[in-house]
Amino acid sequence: MKSAWTVGCLVAFAGAALAGPPAAPEQLAWAPGLAAAQEDARQRKVPLLVVLNMDDERGNDRMVAEIYTAPEVRAAAKKCAVTIASLGRHAAVDDPKRGCKVCSRFGLVTCDEHRATEKVLREEWLKCGPKDNVDSPRHVFRAPDGRLLFERVWTLEAEELQKLIDRAVAACAPESLAAWDTTDARLRRAFEPIGCVRSTALKDLLGAKDPAVDAKLFDLARHTDSDDAARDVVRAIAADMTPTRSEGMRKLLTAPAAPVRMQAAAGIAALKEKDAFDVLAAAYGKEKSADVKCMMLRALAVSGGDPVKTRDIVLKAAKSGEGPVRIHGVVALAPWAKEDAVVDAIRKYPANDKLPENLRAAAAWTLGLSGRKEIAQDLKPLTEEKTEILKRAAHAAIARLTTGSEDPNYMYLRAWVAPLSVSLPEK
């Protein structure tokens, strides 16, 4: 005879089996399509948030499974009119609230609705064709009247999404929205803490091609103490250069803040203008900050200047530069690694245990580009070193020298032995 407890367990088990798998956690309160979300935003005078999500990609899947189901995000999103855009088709499930079948991936919306929203976002907002790649996950924030506020691409954590929602809500306050498209408001936003807000403002400011606006932007960039703002502003200017902007960029080489000078050096080097080498060389000679000198030296090496003059400046730094400048001088010699003068200057560095570890590793890395098989024997003792950086650089250099193969990952080691805080295009 079965006990009452056993019978109870069997009944509970049978009930669970009949009920099927548990329902997926509830996500954001997706409006049933873009038109419904737009109307909700207008009626409540709140931001419109359109989320773009794709299938079968880890980051997108995580947003659906973890971020949009987080209670704090769901609560924050109630301050917006929100809907989902997705190209995929998914199984349909019953939704008692709507009285119809809805998308099993997102709930609340049908696949036809989220596909129609994706089409508008892709074709009308992003101006992309059906076969163009569109990055996602993407969170597009618009004002109640439809104007773009800002958008954030790629995955993000719950806390950041809440901050973006709060920023969009603040933007939709009547006084803020009234001034949103003014130059002064955009200039302020170009130096905000939130990166995607900065990026949208910079796009609008630079798109105007107005010298007076550019002058104000350069003045603010010159005096900012924000590394992130300096990076974004200078990168944006470098990507949309004009003759007057080129002159403004050069003036940033004497900006008070070191991060601004570093970003300016990278921007000038990327342009490879006729006199870029002379401009950078003059700034390098006057620079006092070791970190900025490292950046300027690396920028000099790729600025497109006379190869002999460039090599001589870099080689001098590799021989006698102080601290990190010497390390960056060694790796900046990569284009000239096959020359006798370069090999002779740094060949003994790796074996010299009185030198800093990164300098020894940098020399091993550059010597790996020399093409001289006999150097592999010099580097072999380094493979027994206890420090990982020396071992790794030595192993990689020996492999390259002995096999002669063009390992595409080899150049990435440079960022490990001589890291830069600013992105610089290097071959």
C-alpha positions in Angstrom: 0.0 0.0 0.0 1.4 3.4 -1.0 1.6 6.0 1.7 -0.2 9.3 1.5 3.1 11.1 0.9 4.0 8.8 -2.0 0.6 9.2 -3.6 1.0 13.0 -3.2 4.3 13.0 -4.9 3.0 10.9 -7.8 0.1 13.2 -8.3 2.4 16.3 -8.2 4.8 14.6 -10.7 1.9 13.7 -13.0 0.6 17.2 -12.8 4.0 18.7 -13.6 4.3 16.4 -16.6 0.9 17.3 -18.0 1.7 21.0 -17.5 4.8 20.8 -19.7 7.9 22.9 -19.3 7.7 26.1 -17.3 6.9 29.3 -19.1 9.8 31.5 -20.2 10.5 34.4 -17.9 8.5 37.5 -18.9 10.5 40.1 -20.8 9.9 43.8 -21.4 6.3 44.9 -22.1 6.8 44.9 -25.9 4.1 46.9 -27.7 2.5 44.9 -30.5 4.4 46.5 -33.3 6.1 49.9 -34.1 3.0 51.9 -34.7 1.5 50.9 -31.3 4.8 51.8 -29.6 5.0 55.1 -31.4 1.4 56.0 -30.4 2.1 55.0 -26.8 5.2 57.3 -26.7 3.2 60.2 -28.1 0.3 59.7 -25.7 2.5 59.4 -22.6 5.2 61.8 -23.8 7.9 59.2 -23.0 10.9 57.9 -25.0 10.4 55.3 -27.7 12.8 52.4 -27.3 13.1 50.0 -30.2 15.3 46.9 -29.5 16.9 45.1 -32.4 17.7 41.4 -31.7 18.9 38.6 -33.9 18.7 34.8 -33.6 21.4 32.3 -32.9 24.0 34.7 -31.5 25.3 34.4 -28.0 25.2 38.1 -27.0 21.7 38.5 -28.4 20.5 35.4 -26.7 21.9 36.6 -23.4 20.0 39.9 -23.7 16.7 38.0 -24.2 17.4 35.4 -21.5 19.0 37.6 -18.8 18.8 41.3 -19.3 15.2 41.8 -20.6 13.9 39.5 -17.9 15.7 41.2 -15.0 13.1 42.8 -12.7 14.9 46.1 -12.4 15.2 46.4 -16.2 11.5 45.5 -16.7 10.6 48.2 -14.1 12.8 50.8 -15.7 11.4 50.1 -19.2 7.9 51.0 -18.1 9.1 54.6 -18.4 9.4 54.1 -22.1 7.2 52.8 -24.9 9.1 49.8 -26.0 8.9 47.2 -28.8 11.1 44.6 -30.4 12.6 44.3 -33.9 13.8 40.9 -35.2 14.1 39.3 -38.6 13.6 35.7 -37.5 10.5 33.6 -37.4 9.8 31.6 -34.3 7.2 29.1 -33.1 3.9 30.6 -32.1 2.4 30.1 -28.6 -1.0 31.1 -27.1 -1.2 34.4 -25.3 -4.3 34.7 -23.1 -3.7 38.5 -22.6 -3.9 39.2 -26.4 -6.2 36.4 -27.2 -4.0 35.2 -30.0 -0.8 33.4 -30.8 2.4 35.3 -30.3 6.1 34.8 -30.9 7.6 32.2 -28.6 11.0 34.0 -28.4 9.8 37.4 -27.3 6.1 37.0 -26.2 3.5 39.7 -26.5 4.2 40.4 -30.2 3.7 38.3 -33.3 6.5 37.4 -35.6 4.9 39.4 -38.3 4.9 42.5 -36.0 8.6 42.2 -34.9 9.6 41.5 -38.5 7.8 44.6 -39.8 9.5 46.7 -37.1 12.9 45.3 -38.1 12.2 46.3 -41.8 11.5 49.9 -40.8 14.5 50.1 -38.5 16.8 48.6 -41.2 15.6 50.4 -44.3 14.2 53.7 -43.0 16.3 54.4 -39.9 19.6 52.8 -40.8 19.3 53.1 -44.6 20.4 49.5 -45.1 19.4 47.0 -47.7 18.0 43.5 -47.0 21.4 41.9 -47.5 23.5 44.4 -45.5 24.9 43.4 -42.1 23.2 45.3 -39.2 24.9 45.1 -35.9 22.9 43.9 -32.9 21.7 43.8 -30.2 20.9 47.5 -30.7 18.9 49.8 -28.5 17.4 52.8 -30.4 16.0 55.6 -28.3 13.8 58.2 -29.9 11.8 61.2 -28.7 8.0 61.0 -28.6 7.9 63.0 -31.9 10.2 60.5 -33.5 13.5 62.3 -33.4 16.6 60.2 -32.7 18.0 60.7 -29.3 20.8 58.1 -29.3 21.4 54.4 -29.8 23.6 51.8 -28.2 25.0 48.9 -30.2 26.3 45.5 -28.8 25.5 43.8 -25.5 25.2 45.7 -22.2 24.5 44.9 -18.6 21.3 45.6 -16.8 22.7 48.6 -14.9 23.8 50.3 -18.1 20.5 49.8 -19.8 18.8 51.3 -16.8 21.1 54.4 -17.1 20.3 54.7 -20.8 16.6 54.6 -20.1 16.9 57.2 -17.4 19.0 59.4 -19.8 16.3 59.1 -22.5 13.6 60.0 -20.0 15.6 63.1 -18.9 16.0 64.0 -22.6 12.2 64.0 -23.1 11.6 66.6 -20.4 10.0 69.5 -22.3 12.9 72.0 -21.7 15.5 69.4 -22.7 13.6 68.3 -25.8 13.1 71.9 -26.9 16.8 72.6 -26.9 17.9 69.1 -28.0 18.9 70.1 -31.6 20.7 73.3 -30.7 24.5 73.5 -31.2 25.0 74.4 -27.5 23.1 71.3 -26.3 25.0 69.1 -28.8 28.3 70.5 -27.6 27.4 69.7 -24.0 26.3 66.1 -25.0 29.6 65.6 -26.9 31.3 65.5 -23.5 28.8 63.6 -21.5 29.8 60.5 -19.5 27.6 58.2 -21.7 29.4 57.1 -24.8 26.5 56.6 -27.2 25.1 60.0 -26.3 28.5 61.6 -27.1 28.7 59.7 -30.4 25.3 60.8 -31.7 26.0 64.5 -30.7 29.4 64.4 -32.5 27.8 63.0 -35.6 25.4 65.9 -35.8 28.0 68.5 -34.9 30.5 67.3 -37.5 27.9 66.7 -40.1 27.1 70.5 -40.1 30.6 71.2 -41.6 30.4 74.6 -39.9 33.8 76.1 -39.0 32.3 78.1 -36.1 30.9 74.9 -34.6 34.2 73.1 -35.2 36.1 75.8 -33.4 33.9 75.5 -30.3 34.3 71.7 -30.4 38.1 71.9 -30.6 38.1 74.4 -27.8 36.1 72.1 -25.5 38.2 69.1 -26.6 41.4 71.0 -25.8 40.4 71.5 -22.2 38.5 68.3 -21.4 39.9 66.1 -18.6 37.9 63.1 -19.7 39.9 60.3 -21.4 36.8 58.8 -23.0 35.5 62.2 -24.3 38.9 63.0 -25.7 39.1 59.6 -27.5 35.6 59.9 -29.0 35.9 63.5 -30.1 39.3 63.2 -31.8 38.4 59.9 -33.4 35.2 61.4 -34.8 37.1 64.4 -36.2 39.9 62.2 -37.7 37.2 60.2 -39.5 35.6 63.3 -41.1 38.6 65.5 -41.7 38.6 68.9 -43.5 41.6 71.3 -44.0 40.5 73.5 -41.1 39.9 70.4 -38.9 43.4 69.2 -39.7 44.8 72.5 -38.4 42.7 72.2 -35.2 43.9 68.6 -34.7 47.5 69.7 -34.8 46.8 72.4 -32.2 45.6 69.7 -29.8 49.1 68.4 -29.6 49.7 71.2 -27.1 46.5 70.6 -25.1 46.8 70.7 -21.3 45.5 67.1 -20.8 47.8 64.2 -21.7 44.9 62.0 -23.1 44.0 64.8 -25.6 47.6 65.0 -26.9 47.8 61.3 -27.2 44.6 61.1 -29.2 45.7 64.0 -31.4 48.9 62.2 -32.2 47.1 59.0 -33.2 44.7 61.1 -35.3 47.4 62.9 -37.2 49.4 59.7 -37.8 46.3 58.0 -39.3 45.8 60.8 -41.8 49.4 60.4 -43.2 49.4 64.0 -44.5 52.4 65.3 -46.2 53.9 67.1 -43.2 52.5 64.8 -40.5 56.0 63.5 -39.6 57.4 67.0 -39.1 54.5 68.0 -36.9 54.7 64.9 -34.8 58.5 65.1 -34.6 58.4 68.7 -33.3 55.7 67.8 -30.7 57.7 64.7 -29.6 60.8 66.8 -29.1 58.9 69.2 -26.7 56.8 66.6 -24.9 57.5 66.0 -21.2 55.1 63.2 -20.3 56.5 59.7 -20.8 53.2 58.2 -21.7 52.5 60.8 -24.4 56.1 60.5 -25.7 55.4 56.7 -26.2 52.3 57.5 -28.1 54.0 60.2 -30.3 56.9 57.9 -31.0 54.6 55.1 -32.2 52.6 57.6 -34.2 55.8 58.9 -35.8 56.7 55.4 -37.0 53.5 55.1 -39.0 52.9 58.7 -40.0 54.2 58.2 -43.6 57.3 60.3 -43.2 60.7 59.8 -44.8 61.7 56.2 -43.8 65.3 57.1 -43.0 64.5 60.1 -40.8 61.8 58.1 -39.1 64.0 55.1 -38.4 66.8 57.3 -37.0 64.4 59.0 -34.5 62.9 55.6 -33.4 66.3 53.9 -33.2 67.7 56.7 -31.0 64.7 56.1 -28.6 65.3 52.4 -28.7 69.0 52.9 -27.7 68.7 55.7 -25.1 65.1 56.4 -24.4 64.0 56.5 -20.8 61.7 53.9 -19.2 58.7 53.0 -21.4 59.8 55.2 -24.2 62.7 52.8 -24.9 60.3 49.9 -25.0 58.0 51.5 -27.5 61.0 52.6 -29.5 62.1 49.0 -29.9 58.7 47.7 -31.1 58.3 50.8 -33.4 61.4 49.5 -35.2 59.3 46.7 -36.7 59.4 48.1 -40.3 63.2 48.2 -40.2 63.8 45.0 -38.3 65.8 43.4 -41.2 68.3 46.3 -41.3 71.8 45.6 -39.8 71.8 48.8 -37.7 68.6 47.8 -36.0 69.6 44.2 -35.4 73.0 45.3 -34.0 71.3 47.8 -31.7 68.9 45.5 -30.0 70.3 42.0 -30.5 71.8 41.8 -26.9 68.7 43.2 -25.2 66.8 39.9 -24.7 69.7 38.1 -22.9 70.5 41.1 -20.6 68.8 40.3 -17.3 69.6 43.8 -16.0 67.1 45.3 -18.5 63.4 45.6 -17.7 61.4 42.5 -18.7 59.2 44.3 -21.2 62.2 45.8 -22.9 63.8 42.4 -23.3 60.5 40.9 -24.6 60.0 43.8 -27.0 63.5 43.2 -28.4 62.8 39.5 -28.8 59.6 40.4 -30.7 61.3 42.8 -33.1 64.1 40.5 -33.7 61.6 37.8 -34.6 60.8 40.0 -37.7 64.5 40.2 -38.8 64.4 37.0 -40.8 67.7 35.9 -39.4 67.6 32.2 -38.3 70.8 32.4 -36.3 69.1 34.8 -33.8 66.7 32.0 -32.8 69.6 30.3 -31.0 70.2 33.5 -29.1 66.6 33.6 -27.9 66.4 30.0 -26.9 67.5 30.5 -23.2 64.5 32.9 -22.8 62.1 30.0 -23.2 63.2 28.8 -19.8 62.5 32.2 -18.1 60.0 32.2 -15.3 58.2 35.3 -16.5 55.4 34.6 -19.0 56.0 37.7 -21.1 59.6 36.8 -22.0 58.7 33.1 -22.6 55.8 33.9 -24.8 57.8 36.5 -26.9 60.8 34.2 -27.2 58.7 31.2 -28.3 56.8 33.2 -30.9 60.0 34.8 -32.3 61.8 31.5 -32.5 58.9 29.9 -34.3 58.8 32.7 -36.8 62.5 32.8 -37.4 62.9 29.0 -37.8 59.8 28.4 -40.0 59.7 31.7 -41.8 55.9 31.6 -41.7 53.8 34.8 -41.6 51.8 34.1 -38.4 49.0 36.7 -38.5 48.8 36.6 -34.7 52.5 37.6 -34.3 51.8 41.3 -34.8 49.2 41.2 -32.0 52.0 40.4 -29.5 53.2 43.9 -29.9 50.2 45.2 -27.9 51.1 42.8 -25.1 54.8 43.7 -24.7 54.3 47.4 -25.4 50.6 48.3 -24.7 49.1 51.6 -25.8 46.2 53.3 -24.1 45.2 54.8 -27.5 44.3 52.9 -30.6 46.8 53.4 -33.5 46.6 51.9 -37.0 49.7 49.8 -37.4 50.6 47.2 -40.0 
